[in-house]
Amino acid sequence: MEIPRHWRLKKQRYSLQGEICPHCEGKIFPPRDVCPHCGNDARTTFTFSGRGTIYSFTHVTEAPAGFEDTAPYTVALVQLEEGPVVTAQLTDVDADEVEIGMPVEMVTRKIRSDGNERGIIIYGYKFRPAVKA
């Protein structure tokens, strides 16, 4: 991953920052220039709460290049409270405890590193079971 691209994406990776459409109030993640709901311009920044529920999930045992050190792991489709569905790795939970409908919350964790190539460590969002207050 190139360093400039990493810095460009840091707001959405560290704080789930997306957009809200000023025309139809649709909430959009990841951010894009055009609202997928109504087709109008959507450039108003919106920060998601980071809370949601597991919509679906799978366990990855054969990881793609760059992620071999973290296998096996669980990847889930998480429906955020505000509506959008995001794909994210789950953390702080055993694979056999994961279930559809489980409440989760966003946390910032290490995603991967590029090894000894440039020494870059990439952080981003993952989800863990929601902590009850």
C-alpha positions in Angstrom: 0.0 0.0 0.0 1.2 3.5 -0.9 1.6 5.9 2.0 -0.4 8.8 0.4 -3.4 6.4 -0.2 -3.2 5.3 3.4 -3.3 8.9 4.7 -6.2 9.7 2.3 -8.3 6.9 3.7 -7.5 7.4 7.4 -10.7 9.2 8.4 -12.9 6.4 7.1 -10.6 3.7 8.5 -10.2 5.2 12.0 -13.5 6.8 12.6 -16.0 5.3 10.1 -16.4 8.7 8.4 -18.7 8.5 5.4 -21.2 10.9 3.9 -24.9 11.8 4.2 -26.9 12.9 1.2 -28.4 16.4 1.6 -31.2 15.5 -0.8 -32.6 12.1 0.5 -30.8 11.8 3.9 -29.2 8.5 2.8 -26.1 7.6 4.8 -23.2 6.4 2.6 -20.1 4.3 3.5 -17.5 4.3 2.1 -17.8 7.9 0.9 -18.5 8.5 -2.8 -19.3 11.5 -4.9 -22.8 10.4 -5.9 -25.6 9.1 -3.6 -26.4 5.5 -4.5 -30.0 6.0 -3.3 -31.1 9.1 -5.3 -28.2 9.8 -7.7 -27.5 13.4 -6.5 -24.3 14.8 -5.2 -23.5 13.7 -1.7 -20.5 15.3 -0.2 -21.6 16.2 3.3 -19.4 14.4 5.9 -21.1 12.0 8.4 -19.4 10.0 11.1 -21.1 6.7 11.9 -21.6 5.6 15.5 -19.6 2.4 15.0 -22.4 0.2 16.4 -24.2 -2.4 14.5 -25.2 -6.1 14.2 -23.7 -9.0 12.3 -25.7 -9.6 9.2 -23.6 -12.6 7.9 -20.1 -14.0 8.5 -17.6 -16.5 7.4 -14.4 -18.0 8.8 -11.2 -17.5 6.7 -8.6 -20.3 7.0 -6.6 -19.7 3.8 -5.8 -16.0 4.0 -4.8 -13.9 0.9 -1.3 -12.5 0.5 -0.4 -10.1 3.2 -2.8 -11.6 5.8 -1.3 -15.0 6.4 -0.1 -14.0 9.9 -3.6 -13.4 11.1 -5.3 -16.6 9.8 -7.6 -18.1 10.8 -10.0 -15.2 11.3 -13.6 -14.3 11.0 -15.0 -11.7 8.5 -18.5 -10.3 8.8 -21.0 -8.2 7.1 -22.0 -5.7 9.7 -25.1 -3.6 9.4 -24.5 -0.3 11.0 -27.2 1.3 13.1 -27.4 4.0 10.5 -28.1 1.6 7.7 -25.0 0.8 5.5 -23.5 -2.7 5.6 -19.7 -2.9 5.8 -17.3 -5.8 5.5 -14.9 -6.1 8.4 -12.8 -8.6 10.4 -14.0 -9.5 13.8 -11.7 -9.3 16.8 -11.8 -10.2 20.5 -14.2 -13.1 20.0 -13.8 -16.8 19.4 -15.1 -18.1 16.1 -17.6 -20.4 17.6 -19.2 -17.5 19.6 -20.1 -15.5 16.5 -23.8 -15.5 15.4 -26.0 -13.5 13.1 -27.7 -10.7 15.0 -24.9 -10.3 17.5 -24.4 -6.6 18.5 -20.9 -5.4 17.7 -18.9 -2.1 17.9 -16.1 -0.7 15.9 -12.6 -0.7 17.3 -9.3 0.4 15.7 -6.8 -2.5 15.3 -3.8 -3.5 13.3 -4.9 -4.8 9.9 -1.6 -5.8 8.4 2.0 -4.8 7.9 4.1 -4.9 4.8 6.8 -6.9 6.6 10.3 -5.7 6.2 9.6 -4.1 2.8 9.0 -0.5 4.1 8.1 -1.0 7.7 4.5 0.2 7.3 1.9 -1.0 9.7 -1.7 -0.4 8.6 -4.4 0.2 11.2 -8.1 0.3 10.5 -11.5 -0.7 11.8 -12.5 -4.1 13.0 -15.6 -5.0 15.0 -15.8 -6.8 18.4 -18.8 -7.9 20.5 -20.5 -4.8 21.9 -19.5 -4.0 25.5 -22.5 -3.6 27.7 -22.5 -0.4 29.7 
